[in-house]
Amino acid sequence: MFNINDFWRETVNLAYNREKYTEEFISSILTPNNITKNDLIWDVSAGTGFLSLDLLERGYNVIFSDGDSDMIKQFAQEAERIGLEAESKLIHWEYLLEKYNKQPKLIINRGNSLGYAATWRKEGFDARESYTQVMNALNNFYKLLQPEGFLIQDCVKKGDEEHFYEFGTMTLEGKTCELEWERKSFPEEERSEWTIILRSHDKERQIMNNSYNITGESLTGMLEETGFRNIEPVNLETEQLYKAYLARK
Ligand SMILES: C[S@@+](CC[C@H](N)C(=O)[O-])C[C@H]1O[C@@H](n2cnc3c(N)ncnc32)[C@H](O)[C@@H]1O
């Protein structure tokens, strides 16, 4: 049965030029901040391995984790497809400190993942619970990093809080479908709604997921509250969907 993770795997390949994105990530973020192939990088929402498997392929020292067991399987398939030996560990952000004792120089949490801390592939939404999980996650990222380490954290772009995107055609479970997605924002409920719409010739399917509503402004505030400093937006021309921020421990 098709799920949001299948959709995400295909979407990153439709929306991004992986080669160019990775090169720009290295030249705009890693190299200027002296993050070298000797330094440990931890992708804490590894998903299907977009970006972090690409960094591993280029010789960077990357470890991977994700809180969704289905994503762990998708990651394994993707690593095998590329021909890389890599494993993503099943770790929910709540338990990051308990599960691993390595201190990375860089934590990557991309793909607008943070707001889903309490809700990824879950029904319903509780604003307090979501906020608590988001702040717990940021606190754990902070504690986990080595002194002076960095966090790359993205969120929706300013002015893009509500949008409708047409992504084009993808093949899922052998069927060709047209992919669209809609994002709505309900700031008074602290909630965002992300609906994926798949149309094939005979039917339409919709999948909806709620997240905690995070903007660049609120993200900066939450990072500051956690203790991060030097919080700067990063200009990535190849970033199609989100706005990335670099923050320092
Ligand atoms: C939109 S996907 C992004 C995946 C990947 N970072 C990328 O850019 O392609 C969101 C990911 O965040 C992960 N995630 C959400 N909440 C999490 C949590 N509390 N702990 C660990 N992973 C979480 C999901 O399992 C999912 O893989």
The ligand as an SDF file (V2000), in Angstrom:
LIG
                    3D

 27 29  0  0  0  0  0  0  0  0999 V2000
    9.9620   15.0230    4.7620 C   0  0  0  0  0  0  0  0  0  0  0  0
   10.9570   13.7150    5.3200 S   0  0  0  0  0  0  0  0  0  0  0  0
   12.5940   14.3590    5.0010 C   0  0  0  0  0  0  0  0  0  0  0  0
   13.6320   13.2640    4.8310 C   0  0  0  0  0  0  0  0  0  0  0  0
   15.0500   13.7310    4.4730 C   0  0  0  0  0  0  0  0  0  0  0  0
   15.6360   14.5430    5.5300 N   0  0  0  0  0  0  0  0  0  0  0  0
   15.0740   14.4860    3.1560 C   0  0  0  0  0  0  0  0  0  0  0  0
   15.3740   15.6700    3.1510 O   0  0  0  0  0  0  0  0  0  0  0  0
   14.7810   13.8830    2.1350 O   0  0  0  0  0  0  0  0  0  0  0  0
   10.7860   13.8860    7.0910 C   0  0  0  0  0  0  0  0  0  0  0  0
   11.5950   12.8440    7.8660 C   0  0  0  0  0  0  0  0  0  0  0  0
   11.6660   13.2320    9.2440 O   0  0  0  0  0  0  0  0  0  0  0  0
   11.5810   12.0450   10.0170 C   0  0  0  0  0  0  0  0  0  0  0  0
   11.1130   12.3950   11.3640 N   0  0  0  0  0  0  0  0  0  0  0  0
   10.0320   13.1620   11.6830 C   0  0  0  0  0  0  0  0  0  0  0  0
    9.8980   13.2450   13.0190 N   0  0  0  0  0  0  0  0  0  0  0  0
   10.9280   12.5150   13.5570 C   0  0  0  0  0  0  0  0  0  0  0  0
   11.3260   12.2490   14.8990 C   0  0  0  0  0  0  0  0  0  0  0  0
   10.6230   12.7410   15.9440 N   0  0  0  0  0  0  0  0  0  0  0  0
   12.4210   11.4890   15.1050 N   0  0  0  0  0  0  0  0  0  0  0  0
   13.1230   11.0250   14.0440 C   0  0  0  0  0  0  0  0  0  0  0  0
   12.7970   11.2450   12.7480 N   0  0  0  0  0  0  0  0  0  0  0  0
   11.7030   11.9870   12.5090 C   0  0  0  0  0  0  0  0  0  0  0  0
   10.5670   11.2090    9.2540 C   0  0  0  0  0  0  0  0  0  0  0  0
   10.5830    9.8570    9.6540 O   0  0  0  0  0  0  0  0  0  0  0  0
   10.9850   11.4520    7.8200 C   0  0  0  0  0  0  0  0  0  0  0  0
   11.9360   10.5220    7.3860 O   0  0  0  0  0  0  0  0  0  0  0  0
  1  2  1  0
  2  3  1  0
  2 10  1  0
  3  4  1  0
  4  5  1  0
  5  6  1  0
  5  7  1  0
  7  8  2  0
  7  9  1  0
 10 11  1  0
 11 12  1  0
 11 26  1  0
 12 13  1  0
 13 14  1  0
 13 24  1  0
 14 15  1  0
 14 23  1  0
 15 16  2  0
 16 17  1  0
 17 18  1  0
 17 23  2  0
 18 19  1  0
 18 20  2  0
 20 21  1  0
 21 22  2  0
 22 23  1  0
 24 25  1  0
 24 26  1  0
 26 27  1  0
M  CHG  2   2   1   9  -1
M  END
$$$$
